[in-house]
Amino acid sequence: MRSRYTAFVQNRLDYLRQTWHPDTCPATLEPNPLGLKWLGLRIIAHIQQDANHATVEFVARFRLSGKATRLHEISRFVRLDDHWLYRDGDFPESSP
């Protein structure tokens, strides 16, 4: 998770695609918009369900056009060919 956050900060779309599960990776990724500034990452929880499945709950903070925003996600990861890949995630604040 930390390496993916760093890739977002550095706009490393190639690394993001390499660490995204092929079943859920979008066809294209957009670079960070101009003026986006990443402010930090806090890992809240990491749970490994079994040898090949894990979840990471995190909050990433960023500022865009002067407005500070936080992204709270519970991400699911799958180990494939000995590499952990981001599968998908849920956003707790948007749940009913």
N, C-alpha and C positions, 0 to 999 in steps of 0.2 A: 504494500500500500504506500509506504513512504517513497519508494522509487517511482511509482506512478504519479504521486503528487509532484515530485521533483520534475518529472517529465512534463506535467502541465505547466509548472512554473517556467521551465526552459523552452516551452513550445516544441517539445520533441515528439511530434506526431508519429514518427517512425517507431519509437519505443512504445508509445501507447498502443499502436496497432499490434506490435509483437507480443504485448502482454494482455491482449484482449482475446477472449475465447472466440474461435472462428464462427461459432454458431450465432453469436450476438454482436460481433464487431460490425459497426456501420460501414457502408461502402466508402464513405468519405468522412474525414474529420476536418473541422474548421479550425484554423489557428486562433489563438487568443485575439480578441478584439483589441484595437488600439486603446491604450489607457487602462487596460486591466492590470491590476497589481495584486498578486497573491500575498497574503499577510500571515498565513500560518496554518499548520495542521495539528490537530489534537486527536490522537487515537483514544477512543473511549473504551472499546472492548475488542478482543480477538478471541474467537471461539473456533476450535478445530473439531468438527463433527466426527471425522474419521481421517484416514491417511490421505484422502483425495478431495476433501471438501472442508471449507472454512468460511467464516464470516468475519468481517471487520467493520465495526461501527466507528465512524469518524466525523469530525467537524472540520471543514476547510473554510477559511475566511479569505475574502478577497474584496477589493474595492474597484468599482467601475463607475466612471463619470462622477466621482466624488461620493458615491453611495457605497457604504460598507454592507456586505452581505455575507451570510454564513450558509454553507451547504452541509446539511446533516444527512448522512447516508449510511445505510447498512448494506455493505457490498458482499456479494457472494463470489467466492473464488473456487476454482476447480484445478486440481493438479493434472496436467496432461503431458505425457512424455517427460516427466520429472521437472516441469516448469509450472509455477502457479500462474493461472490466467484469470483475469477479471471476467466474470460471467454476466452479472447484472446486479441491480441494487434497488432498494426501497428507500423512500424518503419519509421518515417517521412523522414529521410535522404536517405532511399532506394527507396522512391517513385519517379516515373519519373517526 
